[in-house]
Amino acid sequence: MSDLSKIPVTVITGFLGSGKTTLIRHLMMNPQGKRLAVLVNEFGTVGVDGDILKSCADDNCPAENIVELANGCICCTVADDFIPTIEALMALPQRPDHILIETSGLALPKPLLKAFDWPAIRSKITVDGVIALADAEAVAAGRFAPDVAAVDAQRAADDSIDHETPLSEVFEDQISCADIILLSKADLAGEAGLAAARAVIAAETPRELPMIAMTDGIIDPRVILGLNAAAEDDIDARPSHHDGHDDHEHDDFESVVIDLPEVADPEALQAAIIRLAREQHILRVKGYVAVTGKPMRMLVQAVGERIRAQYDRPWGDTTRQTRLVVIAEHDHVDEAAIRAVLVG
């Protein structure tokens, strides 16, 4: 294959709840005449994001073009998971014109870029660009910033927070690896918040990067696809906290899956999720809720104390079950305590 025949791949990274899945849904609905394929990597055993995207499948991105890899970082399992999955996508009867990779919210993108140098695929695909999403409201409030003085009031009151927390390292590595940064949830941040977020990110990026405000994942695909960055050949310009290490660990984070019976009071459940963020430092909750008397399943997505719930589709023939994925830093995961709050 010549370079011109390489399939372009866009890596979409960003911290927990920054809006990666929402962005990919928008790209799937606006493919610009391209046949897309999507690889979703989730942290935890239950794949919520992949299920959301499969529900949006169409002729331009059919269900068989959407592949989910759960419970593992693809850059840690290159030979076993990532390479075979990419090869399977390239071997589809109708070869995709463009592949989108949604990393987990805890992923470090640079090790993934190194995977594109594997002999089995390096002559067949190229990294068109790395797009990093940053929750503008959260960044403006000081969350994930390395300066303790800028951390939000709730976390600043905790004397155990170091100047370099695992969260800030993940955030910095993601934006340092990017070609474009999308400031998501711009409507919540406002103009002042966007300006503050831009300043925080600019202070951490190793080079000047375009930063574009975005709400609800809506952006012209031509802005972020077709960058021709060949990022796999530009790795040295993308510094990481983990440079010099052969691997990286996700032991700082842990997920648990909580299965519950049908929920009679969804508002009470949402209040319980907010309690988890406030009292147990839970970072992220996502999953589906079976609400008593409702034929539709309720999709729940929570980032810290911010929660969004919506009825997304009928249960149909699938089993009605409430199942939530809860993600936190390792020292804050107490499954019994989490379950006690959710059960009420």
SULMOGI-V6323 format. One record per residue. N is the residue number from 1. RES is the residue in one small letter. D_CENTER is the distance of its C-alpha to the mean C-alpha in Angstrom with 1 decimal. Layout:
# SULMOGI-V6323
n:N res:RES d_center:D_CENTER
n:N res:RES d_center:D_CENTER
This chain:
# SULMOGI-V6323
n:1 res:m d_center:31.8
n:2 res:s d_center:32.0
n:3 res:d d_center:29.2
n:4 res:l d_center:29.6
n:5 res:s d_center:28.6
n:6 res:k d_center:25.3
n:7 res:i d_center:22.4
n:8 res:p d_center:19.9
n:9 res:v d_center:16.2
n:10 res:t d_center:13.5
n:11 res:v d_center:10.6
n:12 res:i d_center:7.6
n:13 res:t d_center:5.8
n:14 res:g d_center:5.3
n:15 res:f d_center:5.9
n:16 res:l d_center:5.6
n:17 res:g d_center:6.4
n:18 res:s d_center:6.6
n:19 res:g d_center:6.9
n:20 res:k d_center:5.0
n:21 res:t d_center:6.9
n:22 res:t d_center:9.7
n:23 res:l d_center:10.1
n:24 res:i d_center:10.4
n:25 res:r d_center:12.8
n:26 res:h d_center:14.8
n:27 res:l d_center:15.1
n:28 res:m d_center:16.3
n:29 res:m d_center:18.8
n:30 res:n d_center:20.0
n:31 res:p d_center:20.2
n:32 res:q d_center:23.1
n:33 res:g d_center:25.2
n:34 res:k d_center:22.9
n:35 res:r d_center:22.2
n:36 res:l d_center:18.5
n:37 res:a d_center:16.8
n:38 res:v d_center:13.2
n:39 res:l d_center:11.8
n:40 res:v d_center:8.8
n:41 res:n d_center:8.2
n:42 res:e d_center:7.8
n:43 res:f d_center:9.1
n:44 res:g d_center:12.3
n:45 res:t d_center:14.9
n:46 res:v d_center:14.2
n:47 res:g d_center:12.1
n:48 res:v d_center:11.3
n:49 res:d d_center:8.7
n:50 res:g d_center:11.1
n:51 res:d d_center:14.0
n:52 res:i d_center:13.0
n:53 res:l d_center:12.9
n:54 res:k d_center:16.1
n:55 res:s d_center:17.7
n:56 res:c d_center:17.5
n:57 res:a d_center:19.1
n:58 res:d d_center:22.1
n:59 res:d d_center:24.6
n:60 res:n d_center:22.4
n:61 res:c d_center:19.6
n:62 res:p d_center:21.2
n:63 res:a d_center:19.8
n:64 res:e d_center:21.0
n:65 res:n d_center:18.8
n:66 res:i d_center:15.5
n:67 res:v d_center:15.0
n:68 res:e d_center:12.8
n:69 res:l d_center:12.9
n:70 res:a d_center:12.4
n:71 res:n d_center:13.6
n:72 res:g d_center:13.4
n:73 res:c d_center:11.9
n:74 res:i d_center:13.0
n:75 res:c d_center:14.5
n:76 res:c d_center:16.5
n:77 res:t d_center:17.9
n:78 res:v d_center:18.6
n:79 res:a d_center:22.0
n:80 res:d d_center:21.4
n:81 res:d d_center:18.2
n:82 res:f d_center:16.8
n:83 res:i d_center:20.2
n:84 res:p d_center:21.6
n:85 res:t d_center:18.7
n:86 res:i d_center:18.9
n:87 res:e d_center:22.7
n:88 res:a d_center:22.6
n:89 res:l d_center:20.7
n:90 res:m d_center:23.3
n:91 res:a d_center:26.0
n:92 res:l d_center:25.4
n:93 res:p d_center:28.6
n:94 res:q d_center:27.2
n:95 res:r d_center:25.3
n:96 res:p d_center:22.1
n:97 res:d d_center:22.5
n:98 res:h d_center:19.0
n:99 res:i d_center:16.0
n:100 res:l d_center:12.3
n:101 res:i d_center:9.9
n:102 res:e d_center:6.2
n:103 res:t d_center:5.5
n:104 res:s d_center:4.6
n:105 res:g d_center:3.8
n:106 res:l d_center:7.5
n:107 res:a d_center:8.2
n:108 res:l d_center:11.0
n:109 res:p d_center:11.2
n:110 res:k d_center:15.0
n:111 res:p d_center:15.9
n:112 res:l d_center:14.1
n:113 res:l d_center:16.3
n:114 res:k d_center:19.3
n:115 res:a d_center:18.8
n:116 res:f d_center:19.7
n:117 res:d d_center:23.1
n:118 res:w d_center:24.0
n:119 res:p d_center:27.3
n:120 res:a d_center:26.4
n:121 res:i d_center:24.0
n:122 res:r d_center:24.5
n:123 res:s d_center:27.3
n:124 res:k d_center:25.4
n:125 res:i d_center:22.0
n:126 res:t d_center:20.9
n:127 res:v d_center:17.8
n:128 res:d d_center:18.4
n:129 res:g d_center:16.0
n:130 res:v d_center:12.9
n:131 res:i d_center:11.1
n:132 res:a d_center:9.4
n:133 res:l d_center:8.4
n:134 res:a d_center:10.2
n:135 res:d d_center:11.2
n:136 res:a d_center:14.8
n:137 res:e d_center:16.5
n:138 res:a d_center:15.0
n:139 res:v d_center:15.7
n:140 res:a d_center:19.1
n:141 res:a d_center:19.8
n:142 res:g d_center:19.5
n:143 res:r d_center:16.5
n:144 res:f d_center:15.1
n:145 res:a d_center:18.2
n:146 res:p d_center:20.4
n:147 res:d d_center:23.6
n:148 res:v d_center:24.4
n:149 res:a d_center:26.6
n:150 res:a d_center:23.7
n:151 res:v d_center:21.7
n:152 res:d d_center:22.0
n:153 res:a d_center:25.2
n:154 res:q d_center:24.0
n:155 res:r d_center:22.5
n:156 res:a d_center:25.3
n:157 res:a d_center:27.8
n:158 res:d d_center:26.6
n:159 res:d d_center:28.8
n:160 res:s d_center:26.7
n:161 res:i d_center:23.9
n:162 res:d d_center:24.4
n:163 res:h d_center:24.1
n:164 res:e d_center:21.4
n:165 res:t d_center:19.0
n:166 res:p d_center:16.3
n:167 res:l d_center:13.8
n:168 res:s d_center:15.4
n:169 res:e d_center:15.5
n:170 res:v d_center:11.8
n:171 res:f d_center:11.6
n:172 res:e d_center:14.7
n:173 res:d d_center:13.8
n:174 res:q d_center:10.8
n:175 res:i d_center:13.1
n:176 res:s d_center:16.0
n:177 res:c d_center:14.8
n:178 res:a d_center:14.1
n:179 res:d d_center:16.6
n:180 res:i d_center:15.5
n:181 res:i d_center:13.7
n:182 res:l d_center:12.8
n:183 res:l d_center:13.8
n:184 res:s d_center:12.1
n:185 res:k d_center:14.2
n:186 res:a d_center:17.3
n:187 res:d d_center:19.5
n:188 res:l d_center:18.9
n:189 res:a d_center:19.3
n:190 res:g d_center:22.6
n:191 res:e d_center:24.3
n:192 res:a d_center:25.1
n:193 res:g d_center:21.5
n:194 res:l d_center:20.3
n:195 res:a d_center:23.2
n:196 res:a d_center:22.3
n:197 res:a d_center:18.7
n:198 res:r d_center:20.0
n:199 res:a d_center:22.5
n:200 res:v d_center:20.2
n:201 res:i d_center:18.0
n:202 res:a d_center:21.2
n:203 res:a d_center:22.6
n:204 res:e d_center:20.0
n:205 res:t d_center:19.6
n:206 res:p d_center:22.1
n:207 res:r d_center:23.0
n:208 res:e d_center:23.1
n:209 res:l d_center:20.1
n:210 res:p d_center:19.9
n:211 res:m d_center:17.9
n:212 res:i d_center:17.7
n:213 res:a d_center:17.4
n:214 res:m d_center:15.6
n:215 res:t d_center:15.8
n:216 res:d d_center:14.4
n:217 res:g d_center:12.6
n:218 res:i d_center:16.2
n:219 res:i d_center:17.2
n:220 res:d d_center:19.7
n:221 res:p d_center:18.2
n:222 res:r d_center:21.1
n:223 res:v d_center:19.7
n:224 res:i d_center:16.6
n:225 res:l d_center:17.9
n:226 res:g d_center:21.1
n:227 res:l d_center:20.7
n:228 res:n d_center:22.5
n:229 res:a d_center:21.1
n:230 res:a d_center:21.8
n:231 res:a d_center:19.3
n:232 res:e d_center:20.5
n:233 res:d d_center:23.8
n:234 res:d d_center:22.7
n:235 res:i d_center:21.1
n:236 res:d d_center:23.7
n:237 res:a d_center:22.8
n:238 res:r d_center:19.3
n:239 res:p d_center:20.2
n:240 res:s d_center:18.3
n:241 res:h d_center:19.4
n:242 res:h d_center:19.6
n:243 res:d d_center:22.0
n:244 res:g d_center:25.0
n:245 res:h d_center:23.4
n:246 res:d d_center:23.3
n:247 res:d d_center:20.3
n:248 res:h d_center:17.9
n:249 res:e d_center:17.3
n:250 res:h d_center:14.7
n:251 res:d d_center:17.8
n:252 res:d d_center:17.0
n:253 res:f d_center:14.5
n:254 res:e d_center:15.4
n:255 res:s d_center:14.5
n:256 res:v d_center:17.3
n:257 res:v d_center:17.8
n:258 res:i d_center:20.4
n:259 res:d d_center:22.5
n:260 res:l d_center:24.8
n:261 res:p d_center:27.6
n:262 res:e d_center:27.7
n:263 res:v d_center:27.2
n:264 res:a d_center:30.1
n:265 res:d d_center:28.8
n:266 res:p d_center:25.1
n:267 res:e d_center:25.6
n:268 res:a d_center:26.7
n:269 res:l d_center:23.6
n:270 res:q d_center:21.5
n:271 res:a d_center:23.8
n:272 res:a d_center:23.4
n:273 res:i d_center:19.6
n:274 res:i d_center:20.4
n:275 res:r d_center:23.0
n:276 res:l d_center:20.6
n:277 res:a d_center:18.6
n:278 res:r d_center:21.9
n:279 res:e d_center:23.9
n:280 res:q d_center:21.7
n:281 res:h d_center:19.0
n:282 res:i d_center:16.2
n:283 res:l d_center:12.8
n:284 res:r d_center:11.0
n:285 res:v d_center:12.8
n:286 res:k d_center:11.9
n:287 res:g d_center:14.4
n:288 res:y d_center:17.6
n:289 res:v d_center:20.9
n:290 res:a d_center:24.4
n:291 res:v d_center:26.5
n:292 res:t d_center:30.2
n:293 res:g d_center:32.0
n:294 res:k d_center:29.0
n:295 res:p d_center:28.7
n:296 res:m d_center:25.1
n:297 res:r d_center:22.1
n:298 res:m d_center:20.2
n:299 res:l d_center:16.4
n:300 res:v d_center:15.3
n:301 res:q d_center:12.1
n:302 res:a d_center:12.8
n:303 res:v d_center:11.6
n:304 res:g d_center:14.7
n:305 res:e d_center:17.7
n:306 res:r d_center:16.1
n:307 res:i d_center:16.0
n:308 res:r d_center:16.0
n:309 res:a d_center:17.9
n:310 res:q d_center:19.2
n:311 res:y d_center:21.3
n:312 res:d d_center:19.5
n:313 res:r d_center:22.1
n:314 res:p d_center:25.2
n:315 res:w d_center:25.1
n:316 res:g d_center:27.6
n:317 res:d d_center:28.6
n:318 res:t d_center:25.7
n:319 res:t d_center:26.4
n:320 res:r d_center:26.0
n:321 res:q d_center:24.1
n:322 res:t d_center:22.0
n:323 res:r d_center:19.2
n:324 res:l d_center:16.5
n:325 res:v d_center:13.9
n:326 res:v d_center:14.4
n:327 res:i d_center:12.6
n:328 res:a d_center:14.6
n:329 res:e d_center:16.2
n:330 res:h d_center:18.7
n:331 res:d d_center:21.8
n:332 res:h d_center:20.7
n:333 res:v d_center:20.2
n:334 res:d d_center:23.4
n:335 res:e d_center:23.0
n:336 res:a d_center:26.5
n:337 res:a d_center:25.9
n:338 res:i d_center:22.6
n:339 res:r d_center:24.5
n:340 res:a d_center:27.5
n:341 res:v d_center:25.7
n:342 res:l d_center:24.0
n:343 res:v d_center:27.3
n:344 res:g d_center:29.2
